[in-house]
């Protein structure tokens, strides 16, 4: 890099300097989180990069491995977190270089998408778009009764039970991102949130995470076997606000106890680095959607304007996607048009191509609306991330 700066993989002897930087630009809890990641034997220091000026760490970022699941198809993904830059070095493009490092590493690890939380607008500069809605945070209106349940902080022995509850909560979503096994371990040891389990007759029947009181004492990731367990989770945590989780047992049980949510829209950033690789990977998803449409033979044409994609199908099954070049007028050829920065929203978002066409003039289904509506329907997502959004 210029000015004598060097970008490299972080090393154990950088730990104190990275911790100091993360604490200064964020919170002490961030330093704990970083240590949990890089000292995990299944992850290690390769997950973190730093920019150094001599012996001084002046910027850092860390990449997590994640898995998105769309209609039962796992999609390898990455999540960039723990990004920080020394104030004296801001405005010199260091985060851009670190994001390039993260995206290169993500590609080498076979990731087909990246998802992250971040400050407004900033990461749109690096190819991200707001594709997935973040659940609304709603104030608690009425406190329920615990009805004889008990609560305690989760331990490693509770991971299987908590994972069962979370898997059941996510089962109804079209798109999910469960916590990875490594992340489930880290959550038990971090300072920035607390994982709880509720017991009834000695069995774990509910789980959730709360933020510290100074951050609002919010209850999130609610999952429960039944309404009584969900009510006990809210009652015993004493949470004053809840991240809603509609369509789940716990979310539906708590909904009547909450005030309406805010009008502001918040979203997860998503980046799709290789549209064609992702479409090919999602062949089983498209096959099922075609089967529901009932068409045997045909072709779906989608232009991203600078390039296009043909999806031939025979006997109701998708063939090999065919990549083509610039195509400005797909409608006249029977195809759809999708702006390239809306691909993540098309595949993962809540609008589907029909809804996106109402919002963006450069997204339209073309003349074969029935086919495009079937291939790109609205998607209901349930996303679990290391940091509570």
Backbone torsions as a table, in degrees:
resi	resn	phi	psi	omega
1	UNK	NA	169.3	-178.6
2	UNK	-76.6	166.1	175.2
3	UNK	60.2	26.6	177.2
4	UNK	76.9	4.8	178.9
5	UNK	-78.4	148.0	-178.6
6	UNK	-130.5	131.4	172.6
7	UNK	-101.2	128.3	-178.5
8	UNK	-153.1	168.5	173.2
9	UNK	-66.0	139.4	179.2
10	UNK	-68.2	156.8	-179.0
11	UNK	-128.6	161.1	179.4
12	UNK	-53.9	-34.7	-178.9
13	UNK	-75.7	-1.6	173.7
14	UNK	-89.5	-6.2	-169.4
15	UNK	-56.0	-49.5	-177.0
16	UNK	-63.6	-40.2	-178.7
17	UNK	-68.6	-40.7	177.7
18	UNK	-65.1	-41.7	179.1
19	UNK	-60.1	-42.9	179.6
20	UNK	-64.5	-41.0	-179.9
21	UNK	-65.6	-46.2	-179.9
22	UNK	-64.1	-37.8	178.7
23	UNK	-67.0	-42.1	-178.7
24	UNK	-66.8	-40.6	-176.0
25	UNK	-92.4	-11.3	179.9
26	UNK	-136.6	-98.3	-179.6
27	UNK	-153.2	161.0	178.5
28	UNK	-59.4	-31.1	179.0
29	UNK	-61.9	-29.9	178.8
30	UNK	-64.3	-36.9	178.3
31	UNK	-65.4	-38.9	176.1
32	UNK	-62.8	-44.9	179.8
33	UNK	-59.6	-44.4	-179.8
34	UNK	-60.5	-44.4	179.9
35	UNK	-62.2	-40.4	178.8
36	UNK	-59.6	-37.9	-178.5
37	UNK	-71.5	-56.2	-170.9
38	UNK	-73.5	-22.1	179.0
39	UNK	-94.0	1.4	174.5
40	UNK	-74.8	125.6	-176.4
41	UNK	-63.3	-21.4	179.9
42	UNK	-88.3	-5.3	-178.5
43	UNK	-120.6	-70.9	172.6
44	UNK	83.9	-178.5	-172.9
45	UNK	-70.6	-18.4	178.4
46	UNK	-62.9	-18.3	-179.2
47	UNK	-77.5	-8.0	-174.5
48	UNK	-122.9	142.3	174.8
49	UNK	-126.4	155.1	177.5
50	UNK	-135.6	155.0	165.3
51	UNK	-107.9	128.9	-177.7
52	UNK	-120.6	146.0	171.9
53	UNK	-115.2	94.8	-170.7
54	UNK	67.8	-120.5	177.9
55	UNK	-94.8	3.1	-173.9
56	UNK	-98.4	124.1	174.8
57	UNK	-80.1	120.0	-174.9
58	UNK	-115.7	-8.5	177.0
59	UNK	-162.8	151.1	-177.7
60	UNK	-154.9	157.5	174.0
61	UNK	-155.9	154.9	-178.7
62	UNK	-133.4	141.6	-179.8
63	UNK	-113.2	125.0	174.7
64	UNK	-97.6	150.4	168.2
65	UNK	-87.4	131.9	177.8
66	UNK	-134.0	170.4	175.1
67	UNK	-137.4	117.4	168.6
68	UNK	-86.4	147.2	178.3
69	UNK	-128.6	113.2	179.7
70	UNK	-109.6	115.7	-179.9
71	UNK	48.0	42.3	176.4
72	UNK	87.9	-5.0	-178.8
73	UNK	-99.2	115.7	178.4
74	UNK	-69.4	137.2	178.6
75	UNK	-122.6	110.5	177.5
76	UNK	-60.1	133.7	-175.8
77	UNK	-143.3	163.5	176.4
78	UNK	-123.4	156.1	176.1
79	UNK	-134.7	122.2	179.3
80	UNK	-90.1	128.0	179.7
81	UNK	-142.9	179.5	175.8
82	UNK	51.6	50.6	178.7
83	UNK	-95.3	129.6	179.4
84	UNK	-155.8	146.3	177.6
85	UNK	-134.6	137.0	175.0
86	UNK	-56.4	134.8	-177.0
87	UNK	-55.2	-35.3	-177.3
88	UNK	-71.3	-10.5	-176.2
89	UNK	-116.3	10.6	179.1
90	UNK	-69.3	155.4	177.2
91	UNK	78.0	13.9	-178.7
92	UNK	-113.3	12.9	175.8
93	UNK	78.5	17.4	-176.6
94	UNK	-69.0	-39.8	178.5
95	UNK	-65.3	-37.8	177.2
96	UNK	-59.5	-42.7	179.0
97	UNK	-67.2	-37.7	177.5
98	UNK	-67.9	-36.9	176.4
99	UNK	-66.0	-37.6	174.4
100	UNK	-60.3	-43.8	176.9
101	UNK	-59.7	-46.6	-178.2
102	UNK	-62.8	-41.5	-179.1
103	UNK	-69.3	-37.6	176.2
104	UNK	-64.0	-44.7	178.8
105	UNK	-64.9	-40.4	178.9
106	UNK	-59.7	-43.9	178.8
107	UNK	-63.1	-42.1	179.5
108	UNK	-64.0	-28.1	179.5
109	UNK	-87.4	5.3	175.2
110	UNK	81.5	16.3	179.9
111	UNK	-72.4	137.3	179.1
112	UNK	-104.0	-2.7	177.0
113	UNK	-158.4	159.8	170.7
114	UNK	-126.3	141.4	178.5
115	UNK	-132.0	142.4	-179.5
116	UNK	-159.1	162.1	167.3
117	UNK	-100.8	150.1	179.3
118	UNK	-174.0	171.0	-179.4
119	UNK	-65.5	151.9	-175.7
120	UNK	-55.6	138.7	175.5
121	UNK	70.4	-40.2	-164.7
122	UNK	-48.4	-48.1	-172.7
123	UNK	-81.9	-5.2	170.6
124	UNK	-64.7	-22.3	177.7
125	UNK	-67.0	-16.8	-174.5
126	UNK	-113.4	24.9	173.9
127	UNK	93.0	8.9	179.0
128	UNK	-93.4	153.9	174.0
129	UNK	-136.3	156.0	175.9
130	UNK	-79.6	102.1	-173.3
131	UNK	-110.6	-27.2	-174.7
132	UNK	-121.3	131.7	178.9
133	UNK	-73.1	145.6	173.1
134	UNK	-94.9	135.8	-177.9
135	UNK	-58.0	142.1	179.1
136	UNK	-68.6	144.3	174.0
137	UNK	-96.8	123.0	-172.0
138	UNK	-122.2	133.5	178.3
139	UNK	-64.6	146.2	177.5
140	UNK	-77.5	130.5	-179.7
141	UNK	-98.5	-45.2	-177.7
142	UNK	-130.0	133.7	177.9
143	UNK	-90.5	127.9	178.8
144	UNK	-83.1	-179.3	178.6
145	UNK	-98.9	146.7	-179.5
146	UNK	-76.8	-20.4	175.1
147	UNK	51.0	45.9	172.9
148	UNK	81.9	-0.7	176.7
149	UNK	-76.3	161.3	174.6
150	UNK	-125.4	159.9	-178.3
151	UNK	-134.5	149.6	175.3
152	UNK	-155.3	163.3	176.0
153	UNK	-69.2	136.4	-177.8
154	UNK	-67.9	149.4	176.9
155	UNK	-120.7	169.6	176.9
156	UNK	-54.7	-32.2	179.2
157	UNK	-65.5	-19.3	-179.0
158	UNK	-88.3	-6.1	-175.3
159	UNK	-57.0	-46.2	180.0
160	UNK	-60.4	-41.5	-179.5
161	UNK	-67.2	-43.0	178.6
162	UNK	-64.5	-40.0	178.7
163	UNK	-63.4	-39.1	177.6
164	UNK	-60.8	-45.1	180.0
165	UNK	-64.4	-42.1	-179.8
166	UNK	-68.5	-39.2	178.0
167	UNK	-62.0	-40.2	178.8
168	UNK	-65.8	-39.1	178.8
169	UNK	-65.0	-35.4	-177.2
170	UNK	-86.0	-9.3	-173.5
171	UNK	-61.5	-29.6	-178.4
172	UNK	-84.6	-5.5	-178.4
173	UNK	-84.4	147.4	174.3
174	UNK	-72.2	-37.8	-179.6
175	UNK	-126.1	131.1	177.9
176	UNK	-136.4	158.3	168.2
177	UNK	-136.6	101.0	178.1
178	UNK	-77.5	163.1	172.3
179	UNK	-67.3	137.4	175.5
180	UNK	-71.7	159.9	177.6
181	UNK	-55.6	-40.6	179.1
182	UNK	-64.2	-43.7	-177.7
183	UNK	-65.1	-36.1	177.3
184	UNK	-60.1	-35.3	177.4
185	UNK	-69.6	-44.5	-176.9
186	UNK	-63.1	-36.9	-176.9
187	UNK	-61.0	-27.9	-179.1
188	UNK	-75.0	-19.8	-173.9
189	UNK	-111.0	-5.2	-176.0
190	UNK	-82.8	162.2	-179.5
191	UNK	-93.8	-19.0	-170.1
192	UNK	-81.6	-8.2	175.9
193	UNK	-159.2	165.3	179.8
194	UNK	-127.8	131.6	176.0
195	UNK	-95.1	129.0	-178.4
196	UNK	-115.8	153.0	168.3
197	UNK	-128.6	140.8	175.9
198	UNK	-105.1	135.6	-179.2
199	UNK	-116.5	148.5	172.4
200	UNK	-139.1	121.4	-178.2
201	UNK	54.9	37.5	176.2
202	UNK	82.9	-0.1	-179.3
203	UNK	-111.6	143.6	177.2
204	UNK	-75.9	122.6	-176.1
205	UNK	-122.9	-5.3	177.5
206	UNK	-158.6	156.0	176.7
207	UNK	-151.2	158.2	177.3
208	UNK	-173.7	171.1	177.7
209	UNK	-120.1	143.3	175.1
210	UNK	-121.8	150.1	172.0
211	UNK	-84.5	161.7	175.2
212	UNK	-61.9	154.3	-178.9
213	UNK	-55.1	-35.9	-179.1
214	UNK	-68.6	-11.9	177.0
215	UNK	-105.9	14.0	174.4
216	UNK	109.8	-6.3	-178.9
217	UNK	49.8	58.3	-177.4
218	UNK	-95.3	140.2	175.7
219	UNK	-101.7	129.1	-178.4
220	UNK	-138.8	171.5	179.2
221	UNK	54.0	40.9	-179.0
222	UNK	-68.4	131.7	177.7
223	UNK	-148.3	134.5	-175.0
224	UNK	-153.4	157.3	177.5
225	UNK	-75.8	-30.2	-176.7
226	UNK	-158.4	176.7	-175.8
227	UNK	-62.4	-42.9	-178.2
228	UNK	-61.1	-40.3	179.1
229	UNK	-66.8	-39.7	177.9
230	UNK	-64.3	-42.8	178.2
231	UNK	-62.1	-40.1	178.8
232	UNK	-64.6	-37.1	178.8
233	UNK	-59.4	-45.7	179.3
234	UNK	-68.6	-43.9	-177.2
235	UNK	-63.0	-43.7	-171.6
236	UNK	-83.0	-23.0	174.1
237	UNK	-79.5	-22.9	-177.4
238	UNK	67.7	23.4	-178.0
239	UNK	-62.4	145.2	178.3
240	UNK	-100.6	-11.2	176.1
241	UNK	-151.1	158.2	-172.8
242	UNK	-136.5	136.7	169.6
243	UNK	-80.4	114.4	-173.8
244	UNK	-64.2	154.1	179.1
245	UNK	-141.7	69.2	-175.3
246	UNK	-62.4	149.7	179.1
247	UNK	84.2	4.5	176.8
248	UNK	-117.7	162.4	179.9
249	UNK	-58.6	-50.5	-177.6
250	UNK	-68.3	-43.4	-179.2
251	UNK	-61.1	-43.7	179.8
252	UNK	-69.0	-33.8	179.1
253	UNK	-67.0	-35.7	-176.9
254	UNK	-87.6	-19.2	-173.5
255	UNK	-54.0	-43.9	-179.4
256	UNK	-67.4	-13.6	-177.7
257	UNK	-92.7	2.8	-172.7
258	UNK	-114.6	147.0	170.3
259	UNK	-70.6	160.4	176.3
260	UNK	-57.7	151.1	-179.4
261	UNK	-80.8	170.4	179.8
262	UNK	-71.3	162.1	179.3
263	UNK	-82.6	-19.8	-177.2
264	UNK	-63.8	143.1	177.6
265	UNK	-99.7	131.6	173.3
266	UNK	-123.0	151.6	-176.2
267	UNK	-147.0	156.4	170.5
268	UNK	-81.4	140.0	170.4
269	UNK	-75.6	138.7	174.3
270	UNK	-135.8	141.2	176.9
271	UNK	-127.7	133.4	174.9
272	UNK	-114.5	104.3	-174.3
273	UNK	-75.0	-30.0	-176.9
274	UNK	-138.0	95.6	-176.2
275	UNK	-57.3	-42.2	-173.6
276	UNK	-71.9	-37.0	176.1
277	UNK	-64.0	-39.5	179.9
278	UNK	-68.8	-42.7	177.8
279	UNK	-60.5	-42.8	178.9
280	UNK	-62.6	-39.6	-179.6
281	UNK	-64.9	-30.4	-176.4
282	UNK	-90.0	16.0	178.9
283	UNK	-50.0	-46.1	179.9
284	UNK	-60.3	-33.1	177.4
285	UNK	-65.7	-48.2	-179.1
286	UNK	-66.2	-35.2	176.8
287	UNK	-59.5	-44.5	179.9
288	UNK	-66.2	-38.9	179.4
289	UNK	-68.5	-36.2	175.6
290	UNK	-65.8	-39.0	179.6
291	UNK	-61.5	-38.2	177.9
292	UNK	-67.9	-28.2	178.8
293	UNK	-74.4	-34.2	177.4
294	UNK	87.6	14.8	177.0
295	UNK	-93.4	138.9	-178.6
296	UNK	-87.7	-52.7	-172.8
297	UNK	-128.4	150.4	177.3
298	UNK	159.2	-162.7	-179.6
299	UNK	-153.1	137.2	172.3
300	UNK	-104.2	126.8	179.3
301	UNK	-112.8	122.7	177.7
302	UNK	-126.4	120.3	177.5
303	UNK	-101.1	132.9	171.5
304	UNK	-102.6	18.4	173.5
305	UNK	75.0	-54.1	175.2
306	UNK	-80.9	-16.2	176.8
307	UNK	-157.5	166.1	-178.7
308	UNK	-142.2	169.0	-175.7
309	UNK	-136.9	133.2	173.9
310	UNK	-111.0	131.2	179.5
311	UNK	-116.5	89.5	178.5
312	UNK	-75.7	145.5	174.7
313	UNK	-138.0	142.1	-179.7
314	UNK	-133.5	135.1	-179.0
315	UNK	51.8	37.7	175.3
316	UNK	77.7	7.9	-179.4
317	UNK	-120.4	140.0	-178.5
318	UNK	-73.4	136.5	174.1
319	UNK	-89.7	-161.8	179.7
320	UNK	-72.7	124.3	177.0
321	UNK	-60.8	139.4	-177.5
322	UNK	-113.0	122.9	-177.9
323	UNK	-93.1	135.3	178.4
324	UNK	-130.7	179.7	-175.2
325	UNK	-92.6	-153.8	-174.7
326	UNK	-56.7	136.3	177.2
327	UNK	-150.7	106.4	-176.1
328	UNK	-89.9	-21.7	-175.4
329	UNK	-124.9	64.9	-177.6
330	UNK	-66.6	-27.2	-176.7
331	UNK	-57.3	-43.5	-177.8
332	UNK	-65.9	-17.2	179.0
333	UNK	-103.8	10.6	177.8
334	UNK	86.8	11.9	-173.4
335	UNK	-109.0	176.2	177.9
336	UNK	-101.6	156.6	173.7
337	UNK	-117.4	132.5	-179.3
338	UNK	-137.0	118.1	176.1
339	UNK	-58.4	138.0	-174.5
340	UNK	-60.1	-27.7	179.6
341	UNK	-80.8	3.6	176.7
342	UNK	-111.4	9.7	-178.9
343	UNK	-63.5	-44.0	179.9
344	UNK	-62.0	-41.2	178.0
345	UNK	-66.4	-36.3	178.8
346	UNK	-61.8	-44.3	-174.1
347	UNK	-85.5	-33.2	-170.8
348	UNK	-118.3	-11.8	-168.0
349	UNK	-87.1	171.8	-173.8
350	UNK	-82.9	-2.8	-172.3
351	UNK	-98.3	-29.2	-170.1
352	UNK	67.4	174.4	-177.9
353	UNK	-68.2	-29.2	178.3
354	UNK	-63.3	-47.3	-179.4
355	UNK	-69.7	-39.6	179.1
356	UNK	-62.6	-35.4	179.7
357	UNK	-65.1	-23.7	177.1
358	UNK	-79.7	-17.4	-174.9
359	UNK	-103.1	-41.0	-172.6
360	UNK	-118.0	123.8	178.4
361	UNK	-63.8	-22.5	-178.6
362	UNK	-97.1	21.1	167.2
363	UNK	-126.2	121.7	178.7
364	UNK	-151.6	146.6	-174.5
365	UNK	-79.1	-12.3	-177.8
366	UNK	77.5	-172.3	-174.2
367	UNK	-70.8	-27.0	-178.9
368	UNK	-94.3	68.9	-175.6
369	UNK	-62.9	-39.5	-177.5
370	UNK	-57.7	-43.4	179.5
371	UNK	-66.2	-46.5	-176.9
372	UNK	-68.9	-36.1	176.8
373	UNK	-64.7	-35.4	179.2
374	UNK	-71.6	-40.5	-177.6
375	UNK	-74.3	-31.2	-173.6
376	UNK	-129.4	70.7	-179.8
377	UNK	-81.8	170.0	170.9
378	UNK	-61.3	145.5	-176.9
379	UNK	-121.0	128.5	174.4
380	UNK	-95.3	123.1	-173.8
381	UNK	-109.5	149.4	172.5
382	UNK	-136.2	105.8	-169.8
383	UNK	-114.9	128.8	175.6
384	UNK	-112.0	121.0	-179.5
385	UNK	-120.9	160.7	-178.0
386	UNK	-58.0	-47.3	176.9
387	UNK	-94.7	137.4	177.4
388	UNK	-75.8	121.9	-176.8
389	UNK	-71.9	NA	NA
